[in-house]
C-alpha cells in the first residue's frame, strides 16, 4: 500500500468524496439567521451537510432550520425545522433528511447518516444559512459542507 503524504491524501479525498468546508462555532441565538457558507463562481453539488454540537445543548426548546439565499432569486427553505435540540449531548449531529425535508438530529453523540443519493442537491451562487427558533441556546454548532463544483469556477467558503 502506498504511503501518501497529507496533501496527497486530501487531494485523493477531494476527488473521490468531495471538498469539505467547515464553518466553526455558528451561534444558536433565538430568531437568528446565521450565514454558514458562501457559494461563488457557479453551481455546486452538495453531497452532505452535517452540524455537530460543540458542547451540550441547554435544556431549551431550540429548533434549527436550513435555507438557501441565492445571489439572484428568492430565498428557499432546505427543509422544515428540526425537532427540539433540548439537552443534546456534545458531539450530537444534525443532517438533512432524505427528501430535503426536516433537519434530522441523531441520538446523542451518535453518527449522522449521509446517504448521498436522496440528499444530493445543486445550489447556485449565494448563501446557505441556519435559522434558529424557539429558545436561545448558548452552545454553538460546527457545520461541515461536502461538495463538488459543477462549474469550473464554483467554490464554497465558510461565511
N, C-alpha and C positions, 0 to 999 in steps of 0.2 A: 504494500500500500504506500502511495506517495505521501510524503510529509510536507504539506503545503504551509507556507508562511501565512500570517494573519491576513494580509491584504489579498492574497490569492484565495483564501477561504471565503472572505467577504465577497469577492468578485464571483466566485462559483455560486454562492448562495443567492446573490442578486440575480444571476441569470436563471437559476433553477426555481427559486421560490419568490422572487420579487424583492424590491428595495424596501427597507424598513426605515421609517422616520418616526422619531419619538418626541412627544410633547410632554414635558415633565411638569408635575405638580399643578394641574388645572384646578382652579378654585371651585368649590361647591357651595358658594353663597347662594341663598334662595333668590329666585327670579333673575339670576344672572345668565347671560348668554356669553359663552366663552369661545373665542376663536381657537380652534385646535390646530388646523392645518391650512396652509395656503397653497392652492394649485395654480401654477403658472405655465405659460407656453404651449398649452394644448390639453387634450383629453388624456386621462389616466384610467386604468382599470384597477379598481380597488379589490384586492384579494382577501383582505382581512382588516378588521378594526377591533382592537382589544383594549379595554381600560383595566387598570389594576389599582385597587385602593392602596394608597401609600401608608395608611395607618388604619386602625379600627374605626369604622364609621360610628358616629354617635347614634344613640337610640332616638332618632328623629325621623319623621316621615319624609325623607328626601327621595325625589324621583329624578331620573336622568333621561333626557331625550336627545337624539342626534338629528342634525339637519344640514342641508347644503345651501349656501348662499352664493349663487353664481355671480360672476363679474357683470354679466348681462342676463337679464331674465328675472324670474321670481324665485324667492327662497322656497325650498321644498323640504318637508319633513322626511327623514330617512326611516321613520317608523314612529310608533307611539311610545309614550314614556314607559320606563321600566316600572316594575313593582317597587315598593318601598325598599330603600337600601339601609333601613334602620338596623344598626348593630352588625353590619357586615364586618368580618374579621379583616385585618391587614392581609393583603395579598389576594383578597377575593377579586374575581374578574367579571367584567361586563363585555358582551359582544353583541353583534347584530343577530336578530332572529333569522331563520332560514328563508323567510319571504320578504326581507327588509321590513318586517313589521316591528313588533315590540323589541326594545332593547332587553336582552336577556341577561340575567345575572347568574353566576354559578353558585354552587354551595360555597360556604365559607372556605376560603383558601383552596378552592377546587381548581380544576383545569377548565379553560374556555375552549369549546369546540369551534373550530373554524373549518366548516365543510365548504370547500371552495365553490362548487357549482351553484348552489342556490344563493350564496351571499355575494357573488361577484357582481359588481355594478360599475358603470362608467360615469365619470364626472368630468366636466369641463373646468376651465379656469374659475376660481373663486375660493370660497372658504368652506371647510367642514367645521361645524360648530356643535357645542354641547349646551343644552339648556337645562338648568336646574330649577325644579319646582318644589313646592312644599316648604319644609323647614330647612334652614341653613345648616350645613354640616361643615365643621371646621377642618375636616380632613381634606385631602386632595386626591386626585386620580391622575395617574400617568397613563397616557394613551399611546398606542403603537399602531401605526398605519402601514400596511404592507401593500405595495402597488407595483405595477409595471406601466411604463409610458406607452400610450397608444400612438402618440405623435412624437417625432424626434426631439422636439424642444420641450416637451412636457416634463415638469418636475414638481416636487412637493417639498415644502419646508414647514417646520413647526412654526405656528403663528405666535 
